[in-house]
Amino acid sequence: MTIDTEILQTVEKMPESLKQELLHYAKYLMANYSQDISPEQHAVNKRRSGILKGTFVLPLPDNFDEPLEDFKEYME
């Protein structure tokens, strides 16, 4: 069974109110997703986790826990 025939069989079983909603949704999909967007362009705009990767250098320096120079007077 192809997807077209399965869609038609499902739509035939629907009441008129659902058919109307399905028509509106199909028109919405056609209007908003009919533009050709390549997968590469879509992936560039997609947010990704690990965005700060590479900004921290491990292991931390030996003086990591020492107070900053700006606060040395305050700490004394």
N, CA, C and O atoms as a GROMACS GRO file, in nm:
protein
  304
    1MET      N    1   0.085  -0.118   0.000
    1MET     CA    2   0.000   0.000   0.000
    1MET      C    3   0.089   0.124   0.000
    1MET      O    4   0.179   0.137   0.083
    2THR      N    5   0.064   0.212  -0.093
    2THR     CA    6   0.143   0.336  -0.098
    2THR      C    7   0.087   0.436   0.000
    2THR      O    8  -0.024   0.421   0.052
    3ILE      N    9   0.164   0.537   0.026
    3ILE     CA   10   0.122   0.639   0.122
    3ILE      C   11   0.000   0.716   0.069
    3ILE      O   12  -0.084   0.758   0.148
    4ASP      N   13  -0.008   0.734  -0.062
    4ASP     CA   14  -0.123   0.806  -0.120
    4ASP      C   15  -0.253   0.733  -0.094
    4ASP      O   16  -0.352   0.793  -0.053
    5THR      N   17  -0.253   0.604  -0.117
    5THR     CA   18  -0.377   0.527  -0.096
    5THR      C   19  -0.410   0.519   0.053
    5THR      O   20  -0.528   0.521   0.090
    6GLU      N   21  -0.310   0.509   0.137
    6GLU     CA   22  -0.336   0.504   0.281
    6GLU      C   23  -0.394   0.637   0.330
    6GLU      O   24  -0.484   0.638   0.414
    7ILE      N   25  -0.341   0.748   0.278
    7ILE     CA   26  -0.396   0.879   0.314
    7ILE      C   27  -0.540   0.890   0.269
    7ILE      O   28  -0.626   0.936   0.345
    8LEU      N   29  -0.569   0.849   0.146
    8LEU     CA   30  -0.706   0.856   0.094
    8LEU      C   31  -0.802   0.770   0.176
    8LEU      O   32  -0.913   0.814   0.206
    9GLN      N   33  -0.761   0.651   0.212
    9GLN     CA   34  -0.848   0.564   0.292
    9GLN      C   35  -0.874   0.625   0.430
    9GLN      O   36  -0.984   0.615   0.482
   10THR      N   37  -0.774   0.687   0.488
   10THR     CA   38  -0.791   0.749   0.619
   10THR      C   39  -0.882   0.870   0.609
   10THR      O   40  -0.968   0.891   0.696
   11VAL      N   41  -0.865   0.951   0.505
   11VAL     CA   42  -0.948   1.070   0.488
   11VAL      C   43  -1.094   1.031   0.463
   11VAL      O   44  -1.184   1.100   0.510
   12GLU      N   45  -1.118   0.924   0.391
   12GLU     CA   46  -1.256   0.880   0.364
   12GLU      C   47  -1.329   0.844   0.492
   12GLU      O   48  -1.451   0.857   0.498
   13LYS      N   49  -1.258   0.800   0.594
   13LYS     CA   50  -1.321   0.760   0.720
   13LYS      C   51  -1.347   0.878   0.813
   13LYS      O   52  -1.418   0.864   0.912
   14MET      N   53  -1.291   0.994   0.782
   14MET     CA   54  -1.301   1.111   0.870
   14MET      C   55  -1.436   1.181   0.855
   14MET      O   56  -1.496   1.178   0.748
   15PRO      N   57  -1.483   1.243   0.963
   15PRO     CA   58  -1.601   1.329   0.951
   15PRO      C   59  -1.565   1.458   0.878
   15PRO      O   60  -1.448   1.493   0.866
   16GLU      N   61  -1.666   1.529   0.830
   16GLU     CA   62  -1.643   1.649   0.750
   16GLU      C   63  -1.563   1.755   0.824
   16GLU      O   64  -1.480   1.823   0.764
   17SER      N   65  -1.586   1.771   0.953
   17SER     CA   66  -1.514   1.874   1.027
   17SER      C   67  -1.363   1.845   1.030
   17SER      O   68  -1.282   1.937   1.018
   18LEU      N   69  -1.326   1.719   1.045
   18LEU     CA   70  -1.184   1.684   1.043
   18LEU      C   71  -1.125   1.698   0.904
   18LEU      O   72  -1.008   1.736   0.889
   19LYS      N   73  -1.204   1.668   0.802
   19LYS     CA   74  -1.155   1.686   0.666
   19LYS      C   75  -1.124   1.833   0.638
   19LYS      O   76  -1.026   1.864   0.571
   20GLN      N   77  -1.208   1.923   0.690
   20GLN     CA   78  -1.185   2.067   0.673
   20GLN      C   79  -1.057   2.108   0.743
   20GLN      O   80  -0.978   2.185   0.688
   21GLU      N   81  -1.035   2.059   0.865
   21GLU     CA   82  -0.911   2.090   0.938
   21GLU      C   83  -0.789   2.035   0.865
   21GLU      O   84  -0.685   2.100   0.860
   22LEU      N   85  -0.802   1.916   0.810
   22LEU     CA   86  -0.693   1.855   0.736
   22LEU      C   87  -0.660   1.936   0.611
   22LEU      O   88  -0.543   1.952   0.576
   23LEU      N   89  -0.761   1.986   0.545
   23LEU     CA   90  -0.740   2.070   0.427
   23LEU      C   91  -0.665   2.197   0.464
   23LEU      O   92  -0.572   2.237   0.394
   24HIS      N   93  -0.706   2.262   0.574
   24HIS     CA   94  -0.638   2.384   0.617
   24HIS      C   95  -0.492   2.355   0.652
   24HIS      O   96  -0.402   2.432   0.617
   25TYR      N   97  -0.468   2.243   0.720
   25TYR     CA   98  -0.332   2.208   0.757
   25TYR      C   99  -0.246   2.176   0.634
   25TYR      O  100  -0.130   2.214   0.628
   26ALA      N  101  -0.304   2.107   0.538
   26ALA     CA  102  -0.230   2.075   0.415
   26ALA      C  103  -0.194   2.202   0.339
   26ALA      O  104  -0.083   2.212   0.286
   27LYS      N  105  -0.284   2.298   0.334
   27LYS     CA  106  -0.255   2.425   0.267
   27LYS      C  107  -0.146   2.501   0.344
   27LYS      O  108  -0.060   2.565   0.283
   28TYR      N  109  -0.152   2.495   0.476
   28TYR     CA  110  -0.050   2.559   0.558
   28TYR      C  111   0.087   2.498   0.530
   28TYR      O  112   0.185   2.571   0.512
   29LEU      N  113   0.095   2.367   0.527
   29LEU     CA  114   0.221   2.300   0.500
   29LEU      C  115   0.275   2.336   0.362
   29LEU      O  116   0.394   2.360   0.346
   30MET      N  117   0.188   2.338   0.264
   30MET     CA  118   0.231   2.371   0.128
   30MET      C  119   0.283   2.514   0.120
   30MET      O  120   0.381   2.541   0.051
   31ALA      N  121   0.218   2.606   0.191
   31ALA     CA  122   0.260   2.746   0.185
   31ALA      C  123   0.392   2.770   0.258
   31ALA      O  124   0.476   2.847   0.211
   32ASN      N  125   0.411   2.705   0.370
   32ASN     CA  126   0.528   2.733   0.453
   32ASN      C  127   0.649   2.646   0.422
   32ASN      O  128   0.761   2.687   0.451
   33TYR      N  129   0.629   2.530   0.366
   33TYR     CA  130   0.741   2.439   0.346
   33TYR      C  131   0.766   2.407   0.199
   33TYR      O  132   0.839   2.313   0.168
   34SER      N  133   0.708   2.483   0.111
   34SER     CA  134   0.728   2.456  -0.030
   34SER      C  135   0.860   2.514  -0.082
   34SER      O  136   0.906   2.475  -0.189
   35GLN      N  137   0.920   2.606  -0.007
   35GLN     CA  138   1.047   2.662  -0.051
   35GLN      C  139   1.154   2.555  -0.041
   35GLN      O  140   1.154   2.473   0.051
   36ASP      N  141   1.244   2.556  -0.136
   36ASP     CA  142   1.352   2.459  -0.136
   36ASP      C  143   1.461   2.506  -0.039
   36ASP      O  144   1.532   2.602  -0.067
   37ILE      N  145   1.473   2.437   0.072
   37ILE     CA  146   1.576   2.465   0.170
   37ILE      C  147   1.666   2.343   0.175
   37ILE      O  148   1.621   2.233   0.209
   38SER      N  149   1.792   2.364   0.142
   38SER     CA  150   1.884   2.250   0.143
   38SER      C  151   1.913   2.210   0.287
   38SER      O  152   1.908   2.295   0.376
   39PRO      N  153   1.943   2.083   0.312
   39PRO     CA  154   1.972   2.038   0.448
   39PRO      C  155   2.092   2.109   0.509
   39PRO      O  156   2.099   2.126   0.630
   40GLU      N  157   2.188   2.151   0.426
   40GLU     CA  158   2.304   2.221   0.478
   40GLU      C  159   2.265   2.357   0.536
   40GLU      O  160   2.315   2.397   0.641
   41GLN      N  161   2.175   2.429   0.466
   41GLN     CA  162   2.131   2.560   0.514
   41GLN      C  163   2.052   2.544   0.644
   41GLN      O  164   2.067   2.626   0.735
   42HIS      N  165   1.970   2.442   0.653
   42HIS     CA  166   1.889   2.421   0.772
   42HIS      C  167   1.979   2.387   0.891
   42HIS      O  168   1.952   2.432   1.002
   43ALA      N  169   2.083   2.310   0.870
   43ALA     CA  170   2.171   2.269   0.978
   43ALA      C  171   2.252   2.387   1.031
   43ALA      O  172   2.285   2.390   1.150
   44VAL      N  173   2.284   2.484   0.947
   44VAL     CA  174   2.361   2.600   0.991
   44VAL      C  175   2.281   2.683   1.089
   44VAL      O  176   2.337   2.734   1.186
   45ASN      N  177   2.152   2.698   1.068
   45ASN     CA  178   2.068   2.779   1.155
   45ASN      C  179   2.029   2.707   1.282
   45ASN      O  180   1.979   2.770   1.375
   46LYS      N  181   2.049   2.580   1.289
   46LYS     CA  182   2.006   2.501   1.402
   46LYS      C  183   2.102   2.522   1.520
   46LYS      O  184   2.224   2.520   1.504
   47ARG      N  185   2.044   2.542   1.639
   47ARG     CA  186   2.127   2.556   1.758
   47ARG      C  187   2.189   2.423   1.793
   47ARG      O  188   2.132   2.317   1.762
   48ARG      N  189   2.303   2.427   1.856
   48ARG     CA  190   2.369   2.303   1.890
   48ARG      C  191   2.417   2.308   2.034
   48ARG      O  192   2.443   2.415   2.089
   49SER      N  193   2.428   2.193   2.093
   49SER     CA  194   2.480   2.188   2.229
   49SER      C  195   2.631   2.192   2.224
   49SER      O  196   2.690   2.165   2.119
   50GLY      N  197   2.694   2.224   2.334
   50GLY     CA  198   2.839   2.231   2.339
   50GLY      C  199   2.894   2.353   2.269
   50GLY      O  200   3.003   2.347   2.212
   51ILE      N  201   2.821   2.463   2.273
   51ILE     CA  202   2.862   2.582   2.200
   51ILE      C  203   2.989   2.644   2.258
   51ILE      O  204   3.060   2.715   2.187
   52LEU      N  205   3.019   2.617   2.384
   52LEU     CA  206   3.139   2.672   2.447
   52LEU      C  207   3.258   2.577   2.437
   52LEU      O  208   3.363   2.601   2.497
   53LYS      N  209   3.242   2.470   2.363
   53LYS     CA  210   3.349   2.373   2.351
   53LYS      C  211   3.475   2.440   2.296
   53LYS      O  212   3.470   2.512   2.196
   54GLY      N  213   3.588   2.414   2.363
   54GLY     CA  214   3.714   2.468   2.320
   54GLY      C  215   3.748   2.604   2.379
   54GLY      O  216   3.857   2.656   2.354
   55THR      N  217   3.658   2.663   2.458
   55THR     CA  218   3.687   2.793   2.516
   55THR      C  219   3.761   2.782   2.649
   55THR      O  220   3.821   2.880   2.694
   56PHE      N  221   3.758   2.666   2.712
   56PHE     CA  222   3.827   2.645   2.839
   56PHE      C  223   3.943   2.550   2.816
   56PHE      O  224   3.931   2.451   2.745
   57VAL      N  225   4.055   2.582   2.876
   57VAL     CA  226   4.174   2.499   2.862
   57VAL      C  227   4.190   2.421   2.992
   57VAL      O  228   4.203   2.479   3.100
   58LEU      N  229   4.191   2.290   2.981
   58LEU     CA  230   4.214   2.206   3.098
   58LEU      C  231   4.347   2.138   3.082
   58LEU      O  232   4.382   2.108   2.968
   59PRO      N  233   4.424   2.113   3.180
   59PRO     CA  234   4.398   2.141   3.321
   59PRO      C  235   4.410   2.290   3.350
   59PRO      O  236   4.474   2.365   3.276
   60LEU      N  237   4.346   2.330   3.459
   60LEU     CA  238   4.348   2.471   3.497
   60LEU      C  239   4.487   2.511   3.543
   60LEU      O  240   4.563   2.426   3.590
   61PRO      N  241   4.524   2.639   3.532
   61PRO     CA  242   4.657   2.683   3.576
   61PRO      C  243   4.672   2.667   3.728
   61PRO      O  244   4.573   2.659   3.800
   62ASP      N  245   4.795   2.662   3.773
   62ASP     CA  246   4.824   2.642   3.916
   62ASP      C  247   4.771   2.757   4.001
   62ASP      O  248   4.734   2.736   4.116
   63ASN      N  249   4.768   2.877   3.947
   63ASN     CA  250   4.723   2.994   4.025
   63ASN      C  251   4.572   3.019   4.011
   63ASN      O  252   4.527   3.131   4.032
   64PHE      N  253   4.497   2.920   3.977
   64PHE     CA  254   4.354   2.937   3.953
   64PHE      C  255   4.281   2.987   4.077
   64PHE      O  256   4.192   3.072   4.066
   65ASP      N  257   4.316   2.935   4.196
   65ASP     CA  258   4.245   2.972   4.319
   65ASP      C  259   4.296   3.100   4.383
   65ASP      O  260   4.235   3.148   4.479
   66GLU      N  261   4.404   3.156   4.334
   66GLU     CA  262   4.456   3.279   4.391
   66GLU      C  263   4.365   3.396   4.356
   66GLU      O  264   4.303   3.397   4.249
   67PRO      N  265   4.356   3.496   4.445
   67PRO     CA  266   4.269   3.611   4.416
   67PRO      C  267   4.321   3.690   4.296
   67PRO      O  268   4.441   3.694   4.268
   68LEU      N  269   4.229   3.752   4.228
   68LEU     CA  270   4.266   3.835   4.113
   68LEU      C  271   4.335   3.961   4.161
   68LEU      O  272   4.315   4.004   4.275
   69GLU      N  273   4.417   4.020   4.075
   69GLU     CA  274   4.492   4.140   4.113
   69GLU      C  275   4.398   4.254   4.150
   69GLU      O  276   4.432   4.336   4.236
   70ASP      N  277   4.285   4.263   4.089
   70ASP     CA  278   4.190   4.370   4.119
   70ASP      C  279   4.140   4.362   4.263
   70ASP      O  280   4.104   4.464   4.321
   71PHE      N  281   4.137   4.243   4.321
   71PHE     CA  282   4.081   4.224   4.454
   71PHE      C  283   4.188   4.201   4.561
   71PHE      O  284   4.154   4.173   4.676
   72LYS      N  285   4.316   4.212   4.525
   72LYS     CA  286   4.422   4.185   4.623
   72LYS      C  287   4.415   4.281   4.741
   72LYS      O  288   4.433   4.238   4.855
   73GLU      N  289   4.390   4.410   4.717
   73GLU     CA  290   4.379   4.506   4.826
   73GLU      C  291   4.260   4.473   4.916
   73GLU      O  292   4.270   4.485   5.038
   74TYR      N  293   4.152   4.432   4.858
   74TYR     CA  294   4.032   4.400   4.933
   74TYR      C  295   4.054   4.278   5.022
   74TYR      O  296   4.005   4.274   5.135
   75MET      N  297   4.128   4.180   4.973
   75MET     CA  298   4.149   4.056   5.045
   75MET      C  299   4.252   4.072   5.158
   75MET      O  300   4.256   3.989   5.249
   76GLU      N  301   4.334   4.176   5.154
   76GLU     CA  302   4.439   4.192   5.256
   76GLU      C  303   4.389   4.260   5.379
   76GLU      O  304   4.465   4.282   5.473
   0.00000   0.00000   0.00000
